[in-house]
Amino acid sequence: MHKHALSAWFRAGLRHLLPCACALCGAVQGDLVCNGCTGDLASHLHRRRCIQCAIALDARHAARHCRTCLAGAPDFDATVVIADYAWPLDHLVTGLKFRAQLPLADWLAAQLGNALAAAPGDLPDMLLPVPLSPARLRSRGYNQAWEVARRIARRLDIPAHAGALQRVRDNVAQATLDRAERLANLHGAFVVAEPARIAGRHIGVVDDVMTTGTTLGEIATQLKRAGATRVTNVVALRTP
């Protein structure tokens, strides 16, 4: 039996023997998010968005880019997201990020893998997670972006690398800063540790939440300097 078919059969058996509570509504069934909740989320999953930064666009906005990206394009070329950072999906991200509910990475990766496969253009040549600093990684014990990235990579059969991009220092929390302070705060925070992997390739950068895009913009700048031809953000949720 093919290893993927065997793995699917094994997971199906576990769902039958060990039902779980839906992460959103609590209904006891076989999946992390039940069919009812997935159906209720349909309107959130298919909003029209700026192709570069994924901010939701007003129905009257005819352009494919938002006004901010048209006025001063960031170094990343595209952004793929599942939905806005809002109730109830925000519970999935916070559960993964702060409560070590690692199985939630499976559902997020499945949704992001579908969105990435459906996006215009070619798939990235490889996926990189937004890295944590060594101190933050030791404290948390895992990088939630890597947990999602490696699962997407497996689904789409493309490589993912945890160490090609590194964060070399901690920063003040971005949420406390304005845009200018965010840019200064991130200067020199990221290093492309393996530029030979990056040069000439389309890179997908995976993260859990995109707020202003400052962090992802700084990462894209470093990747482009290392020779990346295209950078696509692959982010679970986008702050409205």
N, C-alpha and C positions, 0 to 999 in steps of 0.2 A: 504494500500500500504506500502511495506517495506520502512523504512526511507531512505536507500541508493538509492532506485529506485525513491522515491519522490524527493530527493535532486538532482539526475541526471536530472529528468524531469524539475525541477525548473531552473537548470543551463542552460539546452538546451533552455528553453523559454526565458531566459534573453539574451542568445546569439542571438536569432532570433530578439528580440525586440531592443536590444542595441548592434549593431555590433561595433567592435573596430578596431583600426589600429594594424597591425602586428608589434610587438616590434622590428623586425629586418628590414623589408623592407617598412613598413608603409602602405601596402595594406589594404583597408577597407574590413573586413570579420568578422567571428565570433569567432576566436580563438586568444589567445595571440601571438602565432607564427603560421603563415599560413602554409598550406600543402606544398606549393612550397619551402619555406625556410627550413621546416623540411626535405624535400627530399634532398635539397642541402647540408644539414649537415650530411647526412648518412655516408660519408667517414670519417668525424671527430668523429663520435660516435662509430666506430667499429675498432679502432686501437688496435694493439697487445701491451699489457702493462705488466710491471712487476707486478706479482700478489700481491707483498707486498707493494710497494710504488706507483704503477700505472704510473711510468715514461714510456713514449713510447719507445718501443724496436725496434732496427734495425732488418730488415727481416733476417739478417744473424746471429742474436743472438739466439742460440738454447735453452738456459736455460729459465726457467719460471721466474727467478729472475734477476734483473739487477746486474751489477758487484758491485755496492755500497752495495746493500742489502746482496749479497753473502759475501762480505768482512767483514761487521759488521752489523748484522741485528738489526733494531730498535725494540722497544718493541711492536709495533703494528704488527698484523699478516697478515693483508690484507688491500687493499684500492680499493674502487669502485668509479669510476668517470664517468662523462658524456663525457667529451672531454678535450682538452687542453685549457688553458687560452689564447685565441687568438681571433682576430676579426672573426666573429661578436658576438660570444657568450659572450665575455667579457662585452658587453653592458648590457646583462641581469643581470649579477652579480652586476655591478656597479650601475645599476638602482635600484636594490633591496637594496643594501647596503648603498648607499649615497643619493638616491633621493626618498626613501620611496615608491617605486613602488611595494607595497606588493603583488599585483596579480601575479607578476613574480615568486613568490615563488611557485605558483601552477604548472607552467610549469616545473620549476626545480625539484620540488618534483615528478612530474609524470615521468620525465626522469630518475631520480635517483632511484625511486621505481622500475621501469622496470629493470634497470641495477642491482640493488641489488637482485631482484627476480631471475635474470638469472645467477648470480654469483655462482661459485661452493660452495658446503657446505650449511649448515643451515642458515636461517635468524638469525640476532641478536635477543637475548631475549628482549632487550630494546634499545631505541635510546636516546642519550644525545647530546645536542648541545654544541659546544665549547662556553663556557660562556664569556660574557663581564664583565668587572669590574663594580661595582655599579656606579661609576662616569661616565663611558662610556655609560652604559645603560640609565642613567638619561639624558645624553646629546643627545643620538640618539633617545631615546624613544621606541626602540624595538631592539631585537636581531635577525638579519637576519638568523642566523643558526637555531634558534628556530622556526622561521616562516617556514623554509623548513622541519625541523625535525618533527614537529607535523603533517604536511600534509603527509609526507611519512608514519608515524605511522598509520594514519587513513586509508591510502590506503592499507597497508599491514596487518592491524589489529594486530599491536604489540604496546606495551606501549612506551611512551616517557615521560621523566621527565626533567623539566627545572632546578630543583634545586639540583639534586643529585651531580653534579659537579659544583664547584664555583671557580671563579677567585677572589682572595683576594687583588690583587694590580694591578695597571696599570704598564706598562713597556714602555721603549723607543720603538719606532716603529721598528719592526723586519727588515723591508726592508733596514734600514740604517746600519745594522750590518753584520759582517762576521759570519761564523758558530760557532766559539768558543764563540764569544760575544753573539750570539743568545742563546746558551745553558746557559750561565751565567745569561743572562737577564731574562730567564724564571724560574730560580731556585726558588722554593717556591711560584710560582704565582698561582698554582692550588691546590685545596683541595677537596678531596672526602668527601662531607658533609653527605652522606647517605651510608656508606659502606655496610650496611645490604642489600641494593638493588643490590649491585655490586657483592658480593661474590658468586662464583660458576656459574657466568653467562657470556654469550657472549654479549659484549657491542658494539653497533654501535655508533661511534662518528661523528656527522654531522657538516660540515663546508661549507663555500662558495668556498674558494680557498685554495689549498695546494701548497706552494712554495718549501721550502727545506724539509718540514716535521718535523722541529724542534719542533714546538708547539704541533703537534699531537703526536710526540714521547714522549714529556714530559707528556702529558695527559695520554698516554698509560702506561707509567711507574707508574704513580700514581694509575691508575685503576688496574694494575697488583698487586701492593702492597696491594690494598684493596681486592684482591682475585678474580678479573676477570679471567676467564679461557681463554678468547679470546677477542681481540679488533680488530674491523674492522672499518677503516675510510670510511665514506660515504660523498664524497666531490663533489661539482658541477664541478669545473674545476681544472685542474692540470697544473701548470706552466711548460712549456717545459724545 
